[in-house]
Amino acid sequence: MAVDVMTLLPSRPPLFALDLPDRLLLWAMREWLAAALARKPVTPALRNGLDSFGLGETASAVARFMDEAANAWPERLRLHPARCGCPISYDESLLLACVADASRDARSAFDARLHEMIGQSMRDRMWRAAVGLARMIGRLPD
């Protein structure tokens, strides 16, 4: 019996189903990758794009979260290029879910989502970065 593995993966929302904050966060994740691959300073590159939405101060929190995720991920992060309009990758969907968990202060959901692929100490670092990002984007009170 053949099994289509793609049906076993959690469904990923289409781009049009994301609310504006998640679209901006997805754009920032993809822009982080573009800047990192181009060996440009990541935070200023993010700030330039986020300033037009009045969110320039969130650039360092996005960069920190993405740095922690890249360090924790067992393989290279799979992100699509910025401004490509590509569907959301599994890794992008997982990263958005991690920030959503932090926004709800749902540490147990965050750990359950990542426990098989990321060790406890790296999850702790990634959690702190996700909480910091959630605070910066106004999804978690101080």
Secondary structure by P-SEA (a helix, b strand, c coil): cccccccccccccccccccaaaaaaaaaaaaaaaaaaaccccaaaaaaaacccccccaaaaaaaaaaaaaaacccccccccccccccccaaaaaaaaaaaaaaacaaaaaaaaccccccaaaaaaaaaaaaaaaaaaccccc
